Amino acid sequence: MPFKALIIGGSGEMGQWCARLLKQAGFTVAISSRKDARRLAESLGAGIASPEDAGRFDVVVLSVPIDVMESVAVQVGPLLKRGSLLMDLSSLKEGPVVAMLKYAAPGAEVLGTHPLFGPSYASSPAARCPGASLEGRTVVLVPTDRCERWLPVMRDVFESAGGRVVLSTAEEHDRRMAIVQGLTHFMYIAWGRTLEQLDIKPGEAADFATPVFGVTSDMAGRVLSQSPELYALIQSGPEVSPVRKAFIEACTGLAAMADSGDQEAFRRAFASAAAHYGDLAGARERSDRLIRAEHSDSDAIRKATGQEHAFSLQDGRSVYGIVRDTRIDDFTLETPSETLVLRYETVTPLSQESLARLKQGTPRIGRDIVVKMPVGADAGVLQWALTKIDGVTGVSYETMDTTGSVFITYRFAVDVRPGQSEEILQRVLKTIWGLGYEVK
C-alpha cells in the first residue's frame, strides 16, 4: 500500500510542486487549503483534506509561510499518528524545526526540508515534467533525532527525481542561508531602491548598458518580481541581521575611501576582496558564459535583419516572417498576416525545418529544447533516439555554443503529433535526461 501524504498549504506553488513530486514517487496525496481547491486538487491527481485529518496520513508537509509555521504545528502536530512524519518546506530551519519537534505527537518523526529554489521554478514547465521535478536542483535536509525511519525514504524521493541532497544542522543551514539568500536579496533590493531614489529606471540606461549592468538589472528584477512578504520574512531571520550590518559597513567604508579621494586605500580594499574571493578565473568564465547565452539569440536576430525566420512566442504560438528594424530591446517581424513588435527575451528562434513546416501550413506542435552535451557526444545519435519515440514527427538540431572545452550546446527542434503533445514532449525530456544530458 502506498504512503499517504497531506500537504497543508497545498494550493501554493511550492505545495503544488510537492504534490507532483510525491505523486511521482508513488504516494497517495491530498492537499489542504484555506480556499476552495477542489479543481486544483483534481488537476494534480490529489484529494482534499483538512488539517484536522492529519492523523490519517503517513507524511504531513507544512508548506506555509514561516510566520505561521508554529501556529500550524500547534494545530497539526498533536494529531499525528505514531510512526508518521512531519516535515516543512520553509527557507529558515531553526524556528520551524524547534516548533515541529515541540508539538509533534510522541512517536511521530520530524525532518526539516528546504528546496533551494523558489515558487518561480516550482511552477515552471521543467518542474512540472514527470521525472524532472528536481533535475539539477538542491534540497537541504535537516535530520533530527526523531527521523530514523523517514530520512532514507525522503532522501530517496528527492534523489530519484534528479535532485542533489545536502544534509545539514538547522544552525548551519541558517548561517549559510543568511549569505546565500539574506545578503543576496538585500543587495538586489537595495540596488532597486537606489535607482528609485535617483528616479532612474533600468531601461533608461539601456543605450549605455554594459554586459554586467544587463545581468545585474535582470537579476534585480527577478528578485523584485517575487513576494515581498516572503522576502521580508527571510530578512527577519536572526542570522541575517549581522550579515546586513557587515554589508552596510563594507559599503560605508568603500564610500568613505572614494569620497576622500584615497585611491590607494580603495585599491587595497579591492585587492583584498579579490584575494579572499579566490577562483576569479572560474567566476569570469562562468559569467562570460552567462553573458554569451543572454545575448546569443538577440545577436543572431540582429544579424538576420531582412531575412525570413520562425519564432516560438511566450503564449505558445509559432510565427514566421521577415525580421525588420532590430533595436536594442526589440525587433519588428513582418508576418504574412500582421506586423509584430517582439522583445528578444520573449521569443525563441526556431529551426529552418520548423520554418518550412509553418510555411507549408503544417501545424507545429512541439518545442525547441536546448541541450548541453559533453564534447565528443554525438548529437546525431540523440536526434535518432528522439525520432524513435512514438508520436514524434520530426527532429532537427543546430549547434548554439562551441566555446567551452568540456560541453557543446545544441538546440533541438522537436515536432510531435497533435492530441497528446504534452505527454509526448515529456517522454522526449525523460529520454534526454535518461541519457545523462542537461536540458537548459
C-alpha positions in Angstrom: 0.0 0.0 0.0 1.5 3.4 -0.9 2.3 6.0 1.7 -0.4 8.7 2.2 0.7 12.3 2.3 -1.1 15.5 3.3 0.3 18.9 2.1 -1.0 21.7 4.3 -0.8 24.8 2.1 -1.0 22.6 -0.9 -2.6 25.2 -3.2 0.5 27.4 -3.2 3.2 27.0 -5.9 5.6 25.1 -3.6 2.8 23.0 -2.2 1.7 22.1 -5.8 5.3 21.2 -6.7 5.5 19.0 -3.6 2.2 17.3 -4.5 3.5 16.5 -8.0 6.8 15.2 -6.6 5.2 12.9 -4.1 2.6 11.6 -6.6 5.5 10.9 -8.9 7.2 8.9 -6.1 4.0 6.7 -5.7 2.4 8.5 -2.7 -1.3 9.0 -2.4 -1.6 12.7 -2.0 -4.2 15.1 -0.5 -3.9 18.9 -0.2 -5.3 21.3 2.4 -6.1 24.9 1.6 -8.0 27.8 3.1 -9.7 28.4 -0.3 -11.7 26.1 -2.5 -9.0 23.9 -4.1 -11.2 21.1 -5.5 -10.4 21.9 -9.1 -6.7 22.3 -8.4 -6.6 19.0 -6.5 -8.2 17.3 -9.4 -5.6 18.7 -11.8 -2.9 17.4 -9.5 -4.5 14.0 -9.1 -4.8 14.7 -5.4 -7.6 14.5 -2.9 -8.8 17.2 -0.5 -8.4 17.0 3.3 -8.2 19.4 6.3 -5.5 19.9 8.9 -7.8 18.0 11.3 -7.3 14.9 9.2 -3.5 14.9 9.8 -3.8 11.7 11.9 -4.9 9.7 8.8 -1.6 10.3 6.9 1.9 8.9 6.9 3.5 12.1 5.9 2.3 15.7 6.7 4.1 18.5 4.9 3.8 22.1 6.2 4.0 24.3 3.1 3.1 27.6 4.9 4.7 30.9 5.5 7.4 31.0 8.2 5.5 33.4 10.4 2.6 31.0 10.8 4.7 27.8 10.9 4.5 27.4 14.7 0.7 28.0 14.9 0.1 25.4 12.2 2.5 23.0 14.0 0.5 23.5 17.2 -2.7 22.6 15.4 -1.4 19.6 13.4 1.4 18.1 15.4 -0.5 16.5 18.3 -2.8 14.8 15.8 0.0 12.8 14.1 -0.1 9.0 14.4 2.9 7.0 15.7 5.5 6.3 13.0 4.3 9.2 10.7 6.5 12.1 9.6 6.1 15.9 10.0 8.2 18.0 7.6 8.3 21.6 6.3 9.4 23.4 3.2 10.5 26.7 4.7 13.6 28.7 3.9 14.7 29.0 7.6 15.2 26.0 9.7 15.9 26.7 13.4 12.5 28.0 14.3 10.4 25.6 12.2 12.4 22.5 13.4 12.1 23.5 17.0 8.3 24.1 16.6 7.8 20.7 14.9 9.8 18.9 17.5 7.9 20.6 20.3 4.4 19.9 19.0 4.7 16.6 17.0 3.0 13.8 18.9 5.2 11.2 20.7 6.3 8.5 18.2 6.0 10.9 15.2 9.2 11.8 13.3 10.4 15.3 12.3 12.5 16.3 9.3 13.4 19.8 8.2 13.4 20.4 4.5 14.4 23.3 2.3 14.3 23.1 -1.5 16.8 25.6 -2.8 14.6 27.2 -5.3 11.5 29.4 -5.1 8.0 29.4 -6.5 9.0 30.7 -9.9 10.9 27.4 -10.6 8.4 25.3 -8.7 5.7 26.4 -11.2 7.9 26.3 -14.3 7.3 23.7 -17.1 10.6 22.0 -16.1 9.4 21.4 -12.6 6.0 20.1 -13.9 7.5 17.4 -16.1 7.4 13.8 -14.6 10.9 12.6 -13.8 12.3 16.1 -13.8 10.9 17.8 -10.8 14.3 18.3 -9.2 16.7 18.0 -12.2 19.8 19.9 -11.4 18.4 21.3 -8.1 19.4 21.0 -4.5 17.4 20.1 -1.4 18.7 20.6 2.1 17.5 18.1 4.7 17.9 18.8 8.4 17.6 15.5 10.2 16.5 15.5 13.8 17.0 12.8 16.4 13.5 11.7 15.5 13.7 10.7 11.8 15.5 7.4 11.7 12.8 5.7 9.6 11.8 8.6 7.3 15.2 10.2 6.4 16.3 7.5 3.9 12.8 7.4 2.4 12.6 11.1 1.8 16.2 11.3 0.6 15.4 8.7 -2.0 12.3 10.6 -3.1 14.4 13.7 -3.8 17.3 11.9 -5.4 15.1 9.7 -7.6 13.7 12.9 -9.0 17.1 14.0 -10.0 17.9 16.2 -7.0 21.1 16.7 -5.1 20.5 16.2 -1.3 22.7 18.1 1.3 22.4 17.2 5.0 22.8 20.0 7.5 22.0 21.1 11.0 19.4 23.8 11.4 22.0 26.2 12.8 24.5 25.7 9.9 21.7 25.9 7.4 20.5 29.3 8.7 24.1 30.7 8.9 24.7 29.7 5.2 21.3 31.0 4.0 21.9 34.3 5.7 24.6 34.8 3.0 23.0 32.9 0.1 19.6 34.4 0.5 19.7 37.2 3.0 22.7 39.1 1.7 22.0 38.4 -2.0 18.3 39.5 -1.8 19.3 42.6 0.3 21.9 43.7 -2.3 19.5 43.5 -5.2 16.6 45.1 -3.3 19.0 48.0 -2.2 20.1 48.3 -5.9 16.4 48.7 -6.9 15.8 51.2 -4.1 18.8 53.2 -5.2 17.5 53.6 -8.7 14.1 54.5 -7.3 15.7 57.3 -5.1 17.6 58.5 -8.1 14.4 58.4 -10.2 16.1 56.3 -12.9 14.5 53.3 -14.5 16.8 50.5 -15.7 15.5 50.9 -19.2 16.7 54.5 -19.4 20.3 53.3 -19.2 19.8 50.7 -21.9 21.7 52.7 -24.6 24.8 52.7 -22.3 24.4 49.3 -20.7 27.4 47.1 -20.2 27.1 43.3 -20.0 27.5 43.4 -16.2 24.8 46.0 -15.9 22.4 44.0 -18.0 22.9 40.8 -15.9 22.6 42.8 -12.7 19.5 44.6 -13.8 17.8 41.3 -14.8 18.8 39.6 -11.5 17.5 42.6 -9.5 14.2 42.4 -11.5 14.0 38.7 -10.8 14.2 39.3 -7.0 11.8 42.3 -7.1 9.3 40.2 -9.0 8.9 37.8 -6.1 6.7 38.0 -3.0 7.6 41.0 -0.7 6.0 39.2 2.2 8.3 36.2 1.8 11.4 38.3 1.3 10.6 40.4 4.4 10.3 37.2 6.4 13.7 36.0 5.1 15.3 39.3 6.2 13.7 38.8 9.7 15.9 35.8 10.4 18.2 36.4 13.4 21.3 35.2 11.4 20.6 37.8 8.6 21.0 40.9 10.8 24.8 40.7 11.4 25.3 39.9 7.7 23.4 43.1 6.7 25.4 45.1 9.2 28.7 43.8 7.7 27.4 44.7 4.2 26.5 48.2 5.2 29.8 48.7 6.9 31.6 47.5 3.8 29.6 49.9 1.7 30.2 52.8 4.1 34.0 52.1 4.2 34.3 51.9 0.4 32.3 55.1 0.0 34.5 57.0 2.5 37.6 55.9 0.6 36.1 57.1 -2.7 34.7 60.4 -1.3 38.0 61.3 0.3 40.0 60.5 -2.9 42.0 57.8 -1.2 42.5 55.7 -4.3 45.3 53.7 -2.7 43.0 52.6 0.1 40.3 51.7 -2.4 42.8 49.7 -4.4 43.9 47.8 -1.3 40.3 47.0 -0.3 39.6 45.9 -3.9 42.7 43.6 -4.0 41.9 42.2 -0.5 38.3 41.3 -1.6 39.6 39.7 -4.8 42.2 37.6 -2.9 39.5 36.5 -0.4 37.1 35.5 -3.3 39.7 33.0 -4.7 38.6 31.5 -8.0 38.4 34.7 -10.1 39.3 33.0 -13.3 36.5 30.5 -12.9 34.0 33.2 -12.0 34.9 35.2 -15.0 34.5 32.1 -17.3 31.1 31.2 -15.7 29.8 34.8 -16.0 31.1 35.1 -19.6 29.0 32.0 -20.5 26.0 33.6 -18.8 26.5 36.8 -20.8 27.1 35.0 -24.0 23.9 32.9 -23.5 21.9 36.1 -22.8 23.0 37.8 -26.0 23.3 34.8 -28.4 19.7 34.8 -29.6 19.4 38.6 -29.7 22.7 38.9 -31.6 21.5 36.3 -34.1 18.2 38.1 -34.7 20.0 41.4 -35.2 22.2 39.7 -37.8 19.1 38.3 -39.5 17.6 41.7 -40.5 15.9 41.3 -43.8 15.8 37.5 -43.6 12.9 35.1 -43.1 12.8 33.3 -39.7 10.4 31.5 -37.4 9.9 32.0 -33.7 8.1 30.5 -30.7 6.3 33.1 -28.6 5.6 33.0 -24.9 1.9 32.4 -25.5 2.7 29.1 -27.2 2.2 30.4 -30.8 4.7 29.8 -33.5 5.1 32.6 -36.1 7.3 33.4 -39.1 8.1 36.4 -41.2 10.8 38.9 -42.2 12.9 40.4 -39.5 12.8 44.2 -39.7 14.1 47.1 -37.6 16.2 45.4 -35.0 16.6 47.7 -31.9 18.3 47.3 -28.5 15.3 45.7 -26.7 13.0 44.5 -29.5 12.6 44.0 -33.2 9.8 44.1 -35.8 8.7 40.9 -37.5 6.5 41.2 -40.7 4.4 38.0 -40.8 2.0 37.2 -43.7 -0.9 38.5 -41.7 0.4 41.1 -39.3 3.4 43.2 -38.2 4.6 42.3 -34.7 7.0 44.1 -32.3 8.7 41.4 -30.2 11.1 41.7 -27.3 14.1 39.4 -27.6 13.6 37.8 -24.3 10.1 36.8 -25.2 10.9 34.7 -28.3 12.8 31.5 -29.1 14.2 31.2 -32.6 13.1 28.0 -34.4 15.0 25.9 -36.9 14.8 26.2 -40.6 12.9 22.9 -40.7 10.3 24.5 -38.4 10.1 27.5 -40.7 9.5 25.2 -43.7 6.7 23.4 -41.8 5.0 26.7 -40.9 5.1 28.0 -44.4 3.6 24.8 -45.7 0.7 25.3 -43.3 1.6 22.2 -41.3 0.6 22.7 -37.7 3.7 22.7 -35.5 3.1 21.3 -32.0 6.4 20.9 -30.3 9.3 22.6 -28.5 12.7 23.8 -29.1 14.9 22.2 -26.5 18.4 23.5 -25.6 20.7 20.5 -24.6 24.2 20.7 -23.2 26.3 17.6 -24.2 29.9 16.7 -23.5 32.4 17.3 -26.2 32.6 14.0 -28.2 29.0 13.1 -27.7 27.1 12.7 -31.0 24.1 15.0 -31.3 23.0 12.9 -34.3 22.6 9.8 -32.1 20.4 11.8 -29.8 18.4 13.0 -32.8 18.0 9.4 -33.9 16.8 8.3 -30.4 14.2 11.1 -30.3 12.8 10.2 -33.7 12.1 6.7 -32.4 9.7 8.0 -29.7 6.1 7.2 -30.7 4.3 10.5 -31.6 7.5 12.4 -32.6 7.1 13.6 -36.2 10.4 15.4 -36.7 13.7 16.3 -35.0 16.4 18.6 -36.2 19.2 20.3 -34.4 21.7 23.1 -34.7 24.9 24.0 -32.7 24.5 27.0 -30.5 27.8 27.3 -28.5 31.1 25.5 -29.1 33.2 27.9 -27.0 33.5 25.6 -24.0 36.3 23.0 -23.6 34.0 20.4 -22.0 30.5 20.9 -23.3 28.7 21.8 -26.5 25.2 23.4 -26.5 22.7 22.4 -29.2 19.2 23.5 -30.0 16.9 20.5 -30.9 13.6 21.3 -32.6 11.1 18.5 -31.8 7.8 18.3 -33.6 5.0 16.0 -32.3 1.6 14.7 -33.3 -1.4 16.8 -32.1 -3.6 15.3 -29.5 -1.1 14.2 -26.8 1.6 16.7 -27.4 2.4 17.4 -23.8 2.7 13.8 -22.9 4.9 13.1 -25.9 7.1 16.1 -25.1 7.5 14.8 -21.6 8.7 11.5 -22.9 11.2 13.4 -25.1 12.6 15.2 -22.0 12.8 12.0 -20.0 14.8 10.4 -22.8 17.2 13.2 -22.9 17.7 13.2 -19.1 17.9 9.4 -19.1 20.9 9.6 -21.5 22.6 11.9 -19.0 22.3 15.1 -20.9 21.4 18.5 -19.4 18.4 20.5 -20.6 19.0 24.2 -20.2 
